Amino acid sequence: MTAGEENRKAASKPDDGKSPDTHRGDSKRQVLPIGNPPRAARRPSGEGSGDRYYDIIQAAAILFAERGYLATSMRDIAERVGLLGGSLYHHVRSKEDLFVAVHAQALEMASEQIATAISQFDDPWQRLEAACVRQLEIQLDPDLVDIPFLTDFRNVPTEILERLIIKRDAFEAAYVKLVDSLPLPPHIDKSLYRLLLLSLINSVPAWYRPGRMSPAEIGRQIIHIFRHEHLAGASAP
């Protein structure tokens, strides 16, 4: 079971009227740098369509973060990039495809940055710490658009929920390898260990406030705590 699977249950709960995906919206923020648009998410539209698609992705990410999926319309996105509502469909098939594309490309960029961070270390504990630190630095960077739907799918329509969870699970696959390489004693279930770790990492944006500790310090503390519990329980039956 991955942290993404928890969202299947969360998505089936009634909406409590709150909007968890709008609490940190800021139109001045920028999304993670995005690479070439995936072929499945766009239609050919002539020369320059790649640049236009990039602008659309940037605008959509900001609006989804500000307003949430349900409150963002294709017209809103089109207006943000200076297009007529109907013209937007020359670049993207639907709001659903656009939402998944924003989600997928943000995760792809985060994966690349985490891979770079852990590549500097050979020790399994140092690699896990580097991954945790880099993920929190991305999630808590005030200059990046906060995209809570990467970890919170409660307001996501069921018709695209499975597509998002597949992307999220692919992202979390890196943690499967990281945790599997840890020298944990046999009585510790590595799947549960990984799930608890990811749940904790993903919960930090909900309570974090700048000040006492930096994202990197929080990441190191999390791994220190998880490693301490392992060492403390090493002699357990």
Secondary structure, DSSP 8 states (H G I E B T S, - for coil): --HHHHHHHHHTS---S--TTSTT--TT-B-----S--GGG----STTHHHHHHHHHHHHHHHHHHH-STT--HHHHHHHTT--GGGGGGT-S-HHHHHHHHHHHHHHHHHHHHHHHHTT--SHHHHHHHHHHHHHHHHT-TTB---GGGT--TTS-HHHHHHHHHHHHHHHHHHHHHHHTS---TTS-HHHHHHHHHHHHHHHHHH--SSSS-HHHHHHHHHHHHHHHHHHTTT--
